[in-house]
Amino acid sequence: MKIMTKNKRLIIILLAIPLILLFPLIAMQFSSEVNWSLVDFLVMGILLLGFGFMLEIVLRKVSKKKIRIALIAIIFIAFLLIWAELSVGIFGTPFAGS
């Protein structure tokens, strides 16, 4: 029963990524302010995939609730910081968006 639950969660993660990427694709049809290229979609897809897999690893391997919550929070904050840097360049690295 646990194996089925783990696989369901992984399938949900994999199906959620294209669903999330539909939002900017649809927004591009209605607004000129959203202008993503294929590279933008690929980078965000890879970022979401890494985020999802890291969450899955934590959920599968860490059994203590407090440690699990702390690790998920760290992963989430890291995701947000990377996303913000790639989109608007909050730290001014060469990877920042234009």
C-alpha positions in Angstrom: 0.0 0.0 0.0 2.8 2.4 0.8 4.5 1.8 -2.5 1.3 2.7 -4.4 1.1 6.0 -2.4 4.7 6.9 -3.1 4.2 6.2 -6.8 1.0 8.2 -6.9 2.8 11.2 -5.3 5.5 11.0 -7.9 3.0 10.8 -10.8 1.2 13.8 -9.4 4.5 15.7 -9.3 5.3 14.8 -12.9 1.8 15.8 -14.1 1.8 19.1 -12.1 4.8 20.4 -14.0 3.2 20.8 -17.4 0.1 22.0 -15.7 2.0 24.8 -14.0 3.8 25.6 -17.2 0.5 26.1 -18.9 -0.1 29.3 -17.0 2.6 31.4 -18.7 1.8 29.8 -22.0 -1.9 30.9 -21.7 -0.9 34.3 -20.3 1.3 34.8 -23.4 -1.8 34.6 -25.6 -3.5 37.4 -23.8 -0.7 39.8 -22.7 2.4 41.1 -24.3 3.9 41.5 -20.8 4.5 37.7 -20.6 7.1 36.8 -23.2 8.7 33.4 -22.5 11.0 31.7 -24.9 11.5 27.9 -25.3 14.6 28.2 -23.0 12.5 29.9 -20.3 10.0 27.0 -20.4 12.9 24.4 -20.3 14.6 26.1 -17.4 11.4 26.4 -15.4 10.5 22.8 -16.2 13.9 21.7 -15.0 13.7 23.9 -11.8 10.2 22.5 -11.1 11.3 18.9 -11.7 14.3 19.3 -9.4 12.1 20.9 -6.7 9.6 18.1 -7.0 12.2 15.3 -6.9 13.9 16.9 -3.9 10.5 17.0 -2.1 9.8 13.4 -3.0 13.2 12.3 -1.6 12.6 14.2 1.7 9.1 12.7 2.0 10.4 9.2 1.3 13.6 9.2 3.4 13.0 11.5 6.4 10.6 10.1 9.0 11.0 12.7 11.8 8.2 15.3 11.3 10.2 18.3 12.5 13.2 17.5 10.3 10.9 16.8 7.4 9.2 20.2 7.8 12.5 22.0 8.1 14.0 20.4 5.0 10.8 21.1 3.0 11.0 24.8 4.1 14.7 25.0 3.1 14.0 23.5 -0.3 11.0 25.8 -0.9 13.0 28.9 0.1 15.9 27.8 -2.2 13.4 27.3 -5.0 11.9 30.8 -4.5 15.4 32.4 -4.4 16.6 30.7 -7.6 13.3 31.5 -9.3 13.6 35.2 -8.3 17.2 35.4 -9.4 16.5 33.9 -12.8 13.5 36.1 -13.4 14.5 39.5 -12.0 18.0 39.2 -10.7 17.7 40.0 -7.0 21.4 39.1 -6.4 22.8 40.4 -9.6 24.5 37.2 -10.8 25.3 36.6 -14.4 22.3 34.2 -14.5 19.8 36.9 -13.8 17.1 37.7 -16.4 17.3 40.8 -18.5 
